[in-house]
């Protein structure tokens, strides 16, 4: 397994998919839909982003 889909990560983090896709755009990640694959490094960047926003 290479990583998670946007949908899976949003469920794991309890975050709306549109919010997660917006963060992907901010972080310049290539995710464009709920079925886009995210590498584990990208998932880490996203979770770090949400941890620092809180």
HURA-V231758 format. One record per pair of residues at least 24 apart in sequence whose ideal C-beta (glycine too) atoms are under 7 Angstrom apart, sorted by the first residue. I is the first residue (numbers start at 1). J is the second residue. If there is no record, write none. Layout:
i->(I,I)
j->(J,J)
This chain:
i->(2,2,3,3,3,3,3,3,4,4,5,5,5,6,6,6,6,6,7,7,9,9,9,13,13,15,20,23)
j->(37,39,37,38,39,40,42,43,38,43,35,36,37,31,33,34,36,38,34,35,38,43,46,47,50,50,46,49)
